[in-house]
Amino acid sequence: MIETYYELMRRQGISRRSFIKFCSLTAASMGLGDAGAQQIAQAMQTKPRTPVIWLHGLECTCCSESFIRSAHPLAKDVVLSMISLDYDDTLMAAAGYQAEEALEETIKKYKGNYILAVEGNPPLADDGIYCIPGGRPFVDKLRHVAKDAKAIVSWGSCASWGCVQAAKPNPTQATPVHKVITDKPIIKVPGCPPIAEVMTGVITYILTFDRLPDLDAQGRPKMFYSQRVHDKCYRRPHFDAGQFVENFDDAGARMGYCLYKVGCKGPVTYNACSAIGWNEGLSFPIKSGHGCIGCSEDAFWDKGSFYEHLTTIRAPGGLGIEGTADRIGLTAVAAAGAAIAVHAAVSAIKQARSKTSNDKLSEVEK
Amino acid sequence: MAIIQTQGFTLDNSGKRIVVDPITRIEGHLRIEVNVDKDNVIRNAVSTGTMWRGLEVILKGRDPRDAWAFVERICGVCTGVHALASVRSVEDALGIKIPKNANIIRNLMHATLYAQDHLVHFYHLHALDWVDIVSALKADPKKTSELAQSISPWPNSSPGYFREVQSRLKKFVESGQLGIFAKGYWGSAAYKLPPEANLMATTHYLEALDFQKEIVKIQTIFGGKNPHPNWLVGGVPCSINVDGTGAVGAVNMVYLNMIGDIVNRTIEFIDQVYIPDLLAIASFYKDWAKWGGGLSGQNVLAYGEFPDIANDYSNKSMLLPSGVILGGDLKKVHEVDLKAADQVQEWVTHSWYKQGDESKGLHPFDGVTDPNFVLGPGTKGTRTNIENLDESAKYSWVKSPRWKGNAVEVGPLARYIVAYASGNKEIQEQVNGALKALDVPIGALFSTLGRTAARGLECQWAAHKMKYFYDQLMANIKAGDLNTANIEKWEPSSWPAEAKGVAPCEAPRGALAHWVKIKNTRIDSYQCVVPTTWNAGPRDQKGQIGAYEAALLNTPMVNPAQPLEILRTIHSFDPCLACATHVMSPEGEELVSVKVC
């Protein structure tokens, strides 16, 4: 008999009242009303903890570090009460043989019912020998674990797009997860790293509603990635008024003017930084005085200097940019000179999307 | 089989071979193979980095002002350290001087990382090597409370508090879903703590997990986010405005107050939780003052950190000094020169790279890195399914850096040995106090226990230095200095046609430096030699072993099927393999064929 989240929370001394409050706050943070809160409460009282396998490829572990920064819910509560983190080489007690044994047991015991979270990506050059944990190419491990997963979460820009090791000339042929695994629902949570509460928000959403959140054409949850950092930036009025920082630490910088002219990529970056903020909403890059470097966008490393201002943006005022997430993303890729990649990406997205819409996950993998 | 003598160690690979891969609770991917004799004592050790990302080639041709963001992604655990090393090196190359406030803010951000990273290492990456969480279920919460109150004034110490945590733990275990604690080595005879100490430490594992996210908020205020805050060549990107128009859009009184509060809470947590726990746990594991010393009693290296004077990275300015100790002679501290061609050099004899003459080491300004994945004739398995590596040939993605040809250890212990030998009173008092509290001689420093203790002491030192830097910042603002960036040489048109630079840095895991060459306003070459390269690197052309391999030798294992002893010593270094194995020079652009010879 596996316990429900609610039972665990009660045993941990969390009152019924606090539990209901938690559900309401979770629902509110996702833009859901009372009905949503009831749904969350219902789910948490009836479901066992979902097994999660968290793999690491070529990466820097910033996603794991971000994850443990989550305040609502606390990482501790996610790991102890919401999911069952059955394999994660960064945090698990066991090593070597015992760690691999834990992995195989989880795959076998929860066949078709575990979530695979991937941090980093597999390098495909030279048969994958640039990442060989356990003496074997990481790409083989990824395929092996993905085979019986219910769904895949691609944490961060490495798993979602390739990120820094895939920047030109991508010497190890580091490749995002969706280009290697094409027969599973994949939810991309890009960012370098993603915001902590976005990570735990995605997990909580999947657990409570038993489905992937609504995704955009590139496979990102619409609830966090459908608007530009620019759209909700608190410095936006200065952009509209034509008040810009011309140089770092100039008079404009000290008054919090718009950072567009010192390279801010907020106008072409789809992320929740300006709305949800970092580290419990404390700040985000623009607020602290540095332009957005666009770290949640595909190939953001190859779009020119972080300090060159965007020439495609009509500023200030006027029509501004009103392209869709799809158009902006695809334009940027094409500009990077990879028209073929665009076609491949679109196909992969269509393929993934057809599997992931709003179907219940439990019905996806029969 | 061969018996090899090197650096006073004897290597014998004739006994049973044990492989631990993956080494968990580290950053990145590391494999350890050892041979044990009939008494299960480790007689040979092989350290292998199993990943490689090639970041330097990616940097070629980029804007040097962007480099910090690329190299920051070398590591998200010691987030920001590569960015700091990068901006310092570019500033050295271009002759850029940063304002006083920028230096203080960088120091404060860096000390913040030391505090958070060391804390997370102790509780979340290392503690489970010493703490048996299943045993904690048997603890008496009342006795646990008495224990906790006897060693610390930390207020979360009532019997009810520990009972609640124990109850949560019990129900977690009873759920049958053990998550990250599954398949641990619980109940092993290698665990020595009484149940009450196990419960106290487990409770603090959870408390520290909650608290660490508070410490890094200082980086968020100055850098906009954590992990991976933003940095700037020429200073820091944040502006200060305490009383002018638009102050709410800059670092203002509210944020400064918040930072002051976080600093105080950090000091309190480390003084009252980490340090008492460290000493309490260490007192049950004094045996570990005998094992795991490796190179620490011989050769250690530190580049120095926390410049008290802006733009001065000499020992006149550094709060933690630079220097090298050779042959265990604490009376002689050798000077480090990062630009001297005969000091820092890297070898690839046993690394999966090739170069013209592999008997030679290369200074990072002249580094060559050309991947060459070749396995030795004694390898068991295949190139894509390795069972046992052959350490007589190439066997790691990590290179072998040496200082004047010597293998050295780096990290908190190395920094503390160098500071101690350099006569730093503050560090000497702290170390002597800890040795006295544990009733162990100074020789105990050169061990797994010493390495773990040094990290804790340094965490405490860093937390108190956060306060020092905060006070400096407030005083400087009070004196009317608000400058945070020097943009005189921001425009590439102001740069010389060619320039090269390097500056020292000490990451939480040890000595770090980036060597950058700039040509026609673009990066011409970029090389990083990082802490885990020094420690985890394989043998060199003379067969000299590195710090990990040396530290594992002669350690007895309770049960070779449960590699707790290997984990203890390896974790005491706090490995960071993403850092160690990204190195590649422009010459390495063309990937070479791969074969098993």
Boltz contact constraints between the chains, C-beta under 6 A:
constraints:
  - contact:
      token1: [A, 3]
      token2: [B, 175]
      max_distance: 6.0
  - contact:
      token1: [A, 11]
      token2: [B, 171]
      max_distance: 6.0
  - contact:
      token1: [A, 12]
      token2: [B, 168]
      max_distance: 6.0
  - contact:
      token1: [A, 13]
      token2: [B, 164]
      max_distance: 6.0
  - contact:
      token1: [A, 49]
      token2: [B, 177]
      max_distance: 6.0
  - contact:
      token1: [A, 58]
      token2: [B, 53]
      max_distance: 6.0
  - contact:
      token1: [A, 60]
      token2: [B, 73]
      max_distance: 6.0
  - contact:
      token1: [A, 60]
      token2: [B, 75]
      max_distance: 6.0
  - contact:
      token1: [A, 60]
      token2: [B, 76]
      max_distance: 6.0
  - contact:
      token1: [A, 60]
      token2: [B, 578]
      max_distance: 6.0
  - contact:
      token1: [A, 61]
      token2: [B, 27]
      max_distance: 6.0
  - contact:
      token1: [A, 61]
      token2: [B, 76]
      max_distance: 6.0
  - contact:
      token1: [A, 61]
      token2: [B, 77]
      max_distance: 6.0
  - contact:
      token1: [A, 62]
      token2: [B, 76]
      max_distance: 6.0
  - contact:
      token1: [A, 62]
      token2: [B, 227]
      max_distance: 6.0
  - contact:
      token1: [A, 62]
      token2: [B, 228]
      max_distance: 6.0
  - contact:
      token1: [A, 65]
      token2: [B, 76]
      max_distance: 6.0
  - contact:
      token1: [A, 65]
      token2: [B, 77]
      max_distance: 6.0
  - contact:
      token1: [A, 65]
      token2: [B, 227]
      max_distance: 6.0
  - contact:
      token1: [A, 66]
      token2: [B, 227]
      max_distance: 6.0
  - contact:
      token1: [A, 69]
      token2: [B, 213]
      max_distance: 6.0
  - contact:
      token1: [A, 74]
      token2: [B, 210]
      max_distance: 6.0
  - contact:
      token1: [A, 76]
      token2: [B, 206]
      max_distance: 6.0
  - contact:
      token1: [A, 76]
      token2: [B, 209]
      max_distance: 6.0
  - contact:
      token1: [A, 80]
      token2: [B, 172]
      max_distance: 6.0
  - contact:
      token1: [A, 84]
      token2: [B, 177]
      max_distance: 6.0
  - contact:
      token1: [A, 84]
      token2: [B, 179]
      max_distance: 6.0
  - contact:
      token1: [A, 85]
      token2: [B, 179]
      max_distance: 6.0
  - contact:
      token1: [A, 85]
      token2: [B, 180]
      max_distance: 6.0
  - contact:
      token1: [A, 86]
      token2: [B, 179]
      max_distance: 6.0
  - contact:
      token1: [A, 89]
      token2: [B, 22]
      max_distance: 6.0
  - contact:
      token1: [A, 89]
      token2: [B, 24]
      max_distance: 6.0
  - contact:
      token1: [A, 91]
      token2: [B, 180]
      max_distance: 6.0
  - contact:
      token1: [A, 92]
      token2: [B, 24]
      max_distance: 6.0
  - contact:
      token1: [A, 92]
      token2: [B, 180]
      max_distance: 6.0
  - contact:
      token1: [A, 93]
      token2: [B, 128]
      max_distance: 6.0
  - contact:
      token1: [A, 93]
      token2: [B, 181]
      max_distance: 6.0
  - contact:
      token1: [A, 93]
      token2: [B, 184]
      max_distance: 6.0
  - contact:
      token1: [A, 94]
      token2: [B, 183]
      max_distance: 6.0
  - contact:
      token1: [A, 94]
      token2: [B, 184]
      max_distance: 6.0
  - contact:
      token1: [A, 95]
      token2: [B, 20]
      max_distance: 6.0
  - contact:
      token1: [A, 95]
      token2: [B, 23]
      max_distance: 6.0
  - contact:
      token1: [A, 95]
      token2: [B, 24]
      max_distance: 6.0
  - contact:
      token1: [A, 95]
      token2: [B, 567]
      max_distance: 6.0
  - contact:
      token1: [A, 96]
      token2: [B, 20]
      max_distance: 6.0
  - contact:
      token1: [A, 96]
      token2: [B, 21]
      max_distance: 6.0
  - contact:
      token1: [A, 96]
      token2: [B, 563]
      max_distance: 6.0
  - contact:
      token1: [A, 98]
      token2: [B, 183]
      max_distance: 6.0
  - contact:
      token1: [A, 99]
      token2: [B, 24]
      max_distance: 6.0
  - contact:
      token1: [A, 101]
      token2: [B, 183]
      max_distance: 6.0
  - contact:
      token1: [A, 102]
      token2: [B, 182]
      max_distance: 6.0
  - contact:
      token1: [A, 102]
      token2: [B, 183]
      max_distance: 6.0
  - contact:
      token1: [A, 126]
      token2: [B, 594]
      max_distance: 6.0
  - contact:
      token1: [A, 127]
      token2: [B, 384]
      max_distance: 6.0
  - contact:
      token1: [A, 129]
      token2: [B, 373]
      max_distance: 6.0
  - contact:
      token1: [A, 130]
      token2: [B, 52]
      max_distance: 6.0
  - contact:
      token1: [A, 131]
      token2: [B, 51]
      max_distance: 6.0
  - contact:
      token1: [A, 132]
      token2: [B, 50]
      max_distance: 6.0
  - contact:
      token1: [A, 133]
      token2: [B, 22]
      max_distance: 6.0
  - contact:
      token1: [A, 133]
      token2: [B, 29]
      max_distance: 6.0
  - contact:
      token1: [A, 133]
      token2: [B, 50]
      max_distance: 6.0
  - contact:
      token1: [A, 134]
      token2: [B, 21]
      max_distance: 6.0
  - contact:
      token1: [A, 135]
      token2: [B, 21]
      max_distance: 6.0
  - contact:
      token1: [A, 135]
      token2: [B, 386]
      max_distance: 6.0
  - contact:
      token1: [A, 136]
      token2: [B, 385]
      max_distance: 6.0
  - contact:
      token1: [A, 137]
      token2: [B, 384]
      max_distance: 6.0
  - contact:
      token1: [A, 164]
      token2: [B, 70]
      max_distance: 6.0
  - contact:
      token1: [A, 164]
      token2: [B, 73]
      max_distance: 6.0
  - contact:
      token1: [A, 165]
      token2: [B, 53]
      max_distance: 6.0
  - contact:
      token1: [A, 167]
      token2: [B, 58]
      max_distance: 6.0
  - contact:
      token1: [A, 171]
      token2: [B, 54]
      max_distance: 6.0
  - contact:
      token1: [A, 171]
      token2: [B, 57]
      max_distance: 6.0
  - contact:
      token1: [A, 172]
      token2: [B, 54]
      max_distance: 6.0
  - contact:
      token1: [A, 193]
      token2: [B, 227]
      max_distance: 6.0
  - contact:
      token1: [A, 247]
      token2: [B, 487]
      max_distance: 6.0
  - contact:
      token1: [A, 248]
      token2: [B, 485]
      max_distance: 6.0
  - contact:
      token1: [A, 248]
      token2: [B, 487]
      max_distance: 6.0
  - contact:
      token1: [A, 249]
      token2: [B, 239]
      max_distance: 6.0
  - contact:
      token1: [A, 249]
      token2: [B, 484]
      max_distance: 6.0
  - contact:
      token1: [A, 249]
      token2: [B, 485]
      max_distance: 6.0
  - contact:
      token1: [A, 253]
      token2: [B, 239]
      max_distance: 6.0
  - contact:
      token1: [A, 254]
      token2: [B, 239]
      max_distance: 6.0
  - contact:
      token1: [A, 254]
      token2: [B, 241]
      max_distance: 6.0
  - contact:
      token1: [A, 254]
      token2: [B, 250]
      max_distance: 6.0
  - contact:
      token1: [A, 255]
      token2: [B, 245]
      max_distance: 6.0
  - contact:
      token1: [A, 255]
      token2: [B, 246]
      max_distance: 6.0
  - contact:
      token1: [A, 255]
      token2: [B, 249]
      max_distance: 6.0
  - contact:
      token1: [A, 256]
      token2: [B, 246]
      max_distance: 6.0
  - contact:
      token1: [A, 256]
      token2: [B, 249]
      max_distance: 6.0
  - contact:
      token1: [A, 278]
      token2: [B, 220]
      max_distance: 6.0
  - contact:
      token1: [A, 278]
      token2: [B, 225]
      max_distance: 6.0
  - contact:
      token1: [A, 279]
      token2: [B, 217]
      max_distance: 6.0
  - contact:
      token1: [A, 279]
      token2: [B, 220]
      max_distance: 6.0
  - contact:
      token1: [A, 279]
      token2: [B, 226]
      max_distance: 6.0
  - contact:
      token1: [A, 282]
      token2: [B, 217]
      max_distance: 6.0
  - contact:
      token1: [A, 282]
      token2: [B, 220]
      max_distance: 6.0
  - contact:
      token1: [A, 283]
      token2: [B, 220]
      max_distance: 6.0
  - contact:
      token1: [A, 283]
      token2: [B, 221]
      max_distance: 6.0
  - contact:
      token1: [A, 283]
      token2: [B, 224]
      max_distance: 6.0
  - contact:
      token1: [A, 284]
      token2: [B, 224]
      max_distance: 6.0
  - contact:
      token1: [A, 285]
      token2: [B, 224]
      max_distance: 6.0
  - contact:
      token1: [A, 285]
      token2: [B, 225]
      max_distance: 6.0
  - contact:
      token1: [A, 285]
      token2: [B, 230]
      max_distance: 6.0
  - contact:
      token1: [A, 288]
      token2: [B, 223]
      max_distance: 6.0
  - contact:
      token1: [A, 288]
      token2: [B, 224]
      max_distance: 6.0
  - contact:
      token1: [A, 288]
      token2: [B, 238]
      max_distance: 6.0
  - contact:
      token1: [A, 289]
      token2: [B, 237]
      max_distance: 6.0
  - contact:
      token1: [A, 289]
      token2: [B, 238]
      max_distance: 6.0
  - contact:
      token1: [A, 289]
      token2: [B, 239]
      max_distance: 6.0
  - contact:
      token1: [A, 290]
      token2: [B, 224]
      max_distance: 6.0
  - contact:
      token1: [A, 290]
      token2: [B, 230]
      max_distance: 6.0
  - contact:
      token1: [A, 290]
      token2: [B, 237]
      max_distance: 6.0
  - contact:
      token1: [A, 293]
      token2: [B, 69]
      max_distance: 6.0
  - contact:
      token1: [A, 305]
      token2: [B, 63]
      max_distance: 6.0
  - contact:
      token1: [A, 305]
      token2: [B, 66]
      max_distance: 6.0
  - contact:
      token1: [A, 306]
      token2: [B, 66]
      max_distance: 6.0
  - contact:
      token1: [A, 307]
      token2: [B, 65]
      max_distance: 6.0
